[in-house]
Amino acid sequence: MEGEGIARCDGMVVFVPHTLTGERVRVMVKEVRSRFARAGVIKLISPSPHRVRPVCPIFFKCGSCDLQHMDYPSQLEAKRANVRSCLRKACGADIDVKPTVPSPSVFGYRNKIQVPIGYGADGKPAAGYFAEGTHRIVPFSDPSGAGAGCAMYGRDMQKLLDVFLRFAEESGLSCYDEKTRKGFLRHFVARRAGGAYCIVVVGNGSALPAFKKLIAAYRDLGIRFSLYFCANTAPTNVIMQGPLTLLCGEEKLRFEVLGIKAEAGPLSFLQINDGVRDLIYSAVADEVGKTPGAEVIDAYSGTGILTNAIAPSARSVTGIEIVPQAVADADALTALNGNTGKVVNICADCADALPGLVADTAARNAPSVVILDPPRKGCDRRVIDALLESSPDKVIYVSCNPATLARDISAMIGRYDVASVTPYDMFPQTKHVETLAVLKRRTVDRHFQFQRREA
């Protein structure tokens, strides 16, 4: 489910963006490959009853959203169908998928803005997203603040961007060109947490000129904020690659998630939808609580927010994270929440650390739960093998990619039963979906495995 309609012409599959099931359209073929073609809509002849007018005026040009032309109940069902389809293909069987849990907010839900800076049609600095499949910026905001803005952010985030663009124009700052590698301004990044903002200007240079003017402009908004400059002179697409300099404010923002005290800096990973994040974390904690006295391993634990959120429901929790700074942040967060005696954070590759930890728990015959929250590429095969070898009682898998979730689940079926699969709409108006799957060990299989080992 990529937000595209699918048609067939002389047996060839044709992908048509921004169309819905059952619609009749006139299209122009734009690209032909050996097995498929892509086309653009020329005329909408017969619209679907589920088609709606997009909120954003540049929806059909911008490459950020995919589904603004589809009513929200249909978006939820499409995401459920996508998860179900991926599971069917990977597992060879129909697995029940619960209805997609809706987002409390379907617009303005993002707590982070991260946009490239380029020139608008008037030659002034502008911000926007890349047109799909290109690095051509489609501006949604300009220095005057008269731009449409992005419907995925609240007005507070848009004000931060508008202030920055006015500063960039008034200061005469140039915009970076990827081809020539010349120009200064590359990206604008801002995150909201706990009513405060962490703002990062990314530039092709060693310092941000006239930054005190920008600080004064943000102070005029009456907000609590930190301002950083990231010196990124590398010829890559990595946004914040290079040293970070704190220009104003506190080094980290402090906030709470489900009663857990947390901190976040410019490089911290946080879910972008606060409302859905809380729903998922609460569901994970509830699921952990269903295994009384469980020793929990939180793989891919990041800065430890979820690790500490589930601590009250567990006997002990071990977080595994490969990024040293994230582990240091997790240790600080653990101490901040008074969980030092209950939570341990390990800096390691999950594939290296998990097998021994799961084996130790199994050797003690203690109730065990493993939480997986990997990146889009899913779990390393060694992680799956460790789970199959030591067989924890329960695996709770939080996934941002249905295809890799389905692949990993398919490798565990036989040793585990899929107890539940629930999609969550972390990213309304886009094709992306977050999924929470719960797998429970087959007790009979563990018995047979023990017999085979004894033999």
C-alpha positions, 0 to 999 in steps of 0.5 A: 500500500504505497498510496497508489492505484493499480491498473492493468493494461495488456497484462502489465501492471500500471501504478497510478499515484493519487487514485483510489480503488474503483475509480475511472481515470484517464492517464498518461504513461510516464515510465515503462519498465520490464514488469510494470509502468507508472502513469499520471492522472490527466482526468478523473472520470468517476471518483470514489466515494472515499475521495476527499479534497486534500487539505494541503494545496500542494499535496499533488506536488509535494512528496511528503504525504500520500493519502490526503485524497482518501477519507480517514476511515479508508486510510485506517482500513487500507493500512490494516489491509497492508499489514494483513497482506504482508503477513499473508505473503510472508507466512503463507496463511491469514493472520487476524489483524485488528482494526487500525487504532486511529491517531488522536490528531490526523493533522498537526500531529508531528512534534518534529519538523525537518526540512531542506532550505532552498530558494523559492520562485522569488529567489528568497529562502524558502522551506519545503519537501522534495518532490517525490523521487527528486531533490527538487524542493516544493516550498510550503513556506516563505520568509513572509509567513504567507506560505501554506505551511505543512498540515502535518505540523501545528501552527507553533512549529510553523511560526518557528520556521517562519521566524527562521526564514525571515532571519535568513532573508534579512541576514542575506544568508545563501542556500545550499546547492547539492550539485555545486556544494555551494551556499550555506543554509542546508536544513531547519530542524525543530522538535517540541517536547514538554512545551519547549522547543529544540531548534537546529540550524544546519549549515555548510560552514563552521558558524551561524552568522548573526545568530543573536538576531535569531535568538532575539526573534525567538525570545519575542515569541515568548517560548522556551527554547534551545538553539543549536548550530550544526556544521555540516560540510559533508557532501552527503544526504545525512542531515545532522552530520557534523559538530553541534554547537549550543548557541542558547538555552538548555542542552536538553529538553525535559518532559514526561511520557506516561509519568516517566521523566525524560530528556531529549537533545537534538540527536535523540530519537523520539516518536513523532506522534505523541498521542499514538506513542502513548497508546503504544507504550501503554499497550506494551506495558499492559502486555508485559504486566500479563506475565507476572514477575517477568524479566524483560529485555528491551531490544533496540531500547534507544534513550530508555523511555519505553524501558522505564515505562514498562519497569513498574510492570516487570521484575527487571528490565535490561535495555540493549542499544548500540549507540553509546550516547543513547545508552548514556542518556538511558542511564541518566533517565533511569536514575532520574526515574529512580529505577537504578536497581531495576533497570540495566542498560547495555551498550551493544549490538542486539545480535551480539548481546541478546542470545546470552541474555535470553539464554541466562533467563531461560537457564533460571527458568524465569518468566521472560519477555523480549520487546523488539523495536528495530529500525525499518530493516527489521531484526538481524537474523541472529536476533531471531535465531537467539529467540528461537534457541532460548524461547522466551515466553513472550515476544512483543514486536513494535514495527514501523515496516509491515514487510520486515515485521512479517518476514521476522514473524514468519521465521518464528511461527512454529515456535510461537503463535501470533496472539495479536497484531494491531496497527496504529496510525502513527503517521496519518495522511501517509502510507506508513503504519506502526504495528504492535504484534504479540507472540506467545511461545508454544508450550508443547514446542518447548517440551519437544525442544527439551526432549531433543536436547536431552537426546 
